Structures are given as structure tokens and as C-alpha cells.
């Protein structure tokens, strides 16, 4: 027997749509996960009605045959937008899946009324449960997709968070580095520093690593390479922002930074850079101040 | 030596290295290590994790909170099934590198930690563990 050919599910869904909707809403508003604070009852009713109508239409158009049947297209889109709006409203993914799954009981009850033969009823219940499970899984998938889109966007935002090379004074550039320095991003940032040295003809470049949490051998190597490359181009580099714990770690690692001018703060590095470029910095006598 | 906490983490991508580092830092803070010690352990984890990824082709990191003689410590073990190390003595030498790095990863890590153990067989993989006591 192929129950799907003769399934009464499409006709039950159509005939009893009003009844099903009422039972489903009643079910949802009395369930544990009911959150009238997150979604108004009118909206809940609209969502439920739309989904029920869409699923009913898809089933009537032959959707029971396979989950990839073209008649499911509209339902899939609807589930996608429901999942997204619910996620934005603050529902947990399980709550959204439960919303779909709670349609099972009303449908089971409707089938029990319409199908008398127990064997036939079992087949119809199986059809219904397969259908609802599929819808719930689709909801879960849409929720995950929405979440992945957010993660992908954040990832792109982070890559774009490129460190700017700033001009501190005539002939003095600074590169304040922030975050993890072992990614491909580091290479890009370091290259942009070298590029700016060429463009501005800077004599001194300060690389500030105050915002870098870990300096391991790879980071140290990046720094040494950049300093060496800058020197080849005629610019001196000063590395600033070396905190006590970083200094201790670098010493134990055995990294030799003695060839590189280092300072603990950006202010110290700037003072050194001014001195190297022939500028002097002093406080004006009191009477000249305004 | 008893194990109070045991976490196994994958080391498959560059991002996993960051996750391992953050985990080590969190545990080191929880154990009350000083800022210098925290930084040393995080740096050691970074070195070993990168070796696992770059030379071992990926593997696992086991981060444990251990206790012995009324002292607590953090033990990290990195394992891979990569090509292994032929000459352990040479690999531990300052400045020796097969990957174009500074060649200080293993030797530097040994200096950052209290205990250090390196086991490897060519063709079978590498297992390196390091412990720092509070």
C-alpha cells in the first residue's frame, strides 16, 4: 500500500483549517514556552495562519511526495522569514522549532476524528508526523543560516578593522597595532606601513603593540622583518608598548630584539623619534603661556 | 599528580590557536597565576599550538589543571599524527627551524615552563607536554 497516494491529509488540512488554527493557537498560548512579551497574540495568530495555509497548499499540490517538491518553495521562504523575525525578537531556536512542532497535536486530533480504520489512521499519523518534522527541521536550518550570516558579516567587519598608519609629526609615522598578530592581516598591515614610509618619506616609524595580547616567536618575527625592511628603505623603527610581562616572556623565549629600538610607552617612543629627526620639545616659559 | 580539570580542544585552523590561547589564559587567571606567568603560559601555548598546526598538520590540545604536593599547575599537551621529528636534540636547539621561523618555539617554550617533555617518532607524530606550577 502506498498511503501517500490516497492520503486524506490534504483534505483534512483544508476542511478543518479554522478548527486546526484555533486548536494550535490554544496549544501555543497554554504551553510552557509561551512568551506574550516577545510577540503579540495578533502576530502569533497571523504567523500561525500563514504557515498553516502555506503548508496546506503545498500538501494539496503534491508536496507529500517529497520534501524537494517545488510546491514547498513558498513554505520554505515563509519559514525562513518566521525564523529570522523570531530570532530577532529574542526567541531561542528551540522555541521556534517547538512553535512548528506544536502543530502535531491538533492535526493528530483532526485525523482521529476523520479516519476510523486504525491501520489507516497509523499511516496518516505517520504522514503527518513526517510533514511536521520536516517543517521543524527547515525552521532550525533557517535559524542556523540566519546566525551564520551574522557571523560571516562580523568576520568581514573584523578583517576590515585594518590598523591605520597615522602621521604624528613631519617625518614620523605611527602604527598602533591591536589584536591577534599571527593572521594574514598582520602581513597586510605591515606592508601598508612600508608603503606609507615610501609615500611620506618618513624617517621614523613607531610600531605600538600596546593592544597586542600575545607576542610569540611568530609575532616577533613579523616585527623584526618589518623593522629590517623599513631600515632598508631608510627609515628607523621604534617598537613601543612593551609591557613588563611581554618583556619577561620575550627574554625567556630567547628572541633578540636588541637591534631594535624599543620603548615601554608610545609617549617615550615619540620623544625619541622627535630627537632623532632633530626636533626638540620643551615647555614654554610661564610668561609666554596664555 | 592528580588531574582536577581536563579539556580536549582541536587544533585544526589558525583560529583554533587563538581559542586555545584564550582558554589557557582563562584557566591561568582562575588558578591565580601572576600576570607575567599568565603571559608566559599563553605564549607557550601559542608556540606549541602553532607547531602542531604548521609541522604536524593539525592535532589536539589537552589543557589540564593538575595538583601535586599541595601545588596546583597548568599542564598542556599537544599531539599530532604528522611527520614527526627525526632529531629531537637538533629540534630543541635555539635557532634551528625547518619552517622558516626563528627556531625558538620549542627551546623558548621549555624556558617559559617548569616541566617540558617532547616525544616524537618520524612518520608517527609528535607529542609535547609542558607544565607550569603555581
Interface residues (C-beta under 8 A of the other chain):
Chain A: X180 X182 X183 X213 X214 X215 X216 X217 X218 X220 X221 X244 X245 X246 X248 X249 X252 X253 X254 X255
Chain B: X14 X17 X18 X21 X35 X36 X38 X39 X40 X42 X43 X46 X47 X50 X94 X101 X102 X104 X105 X107 X108 X109 X111 X112
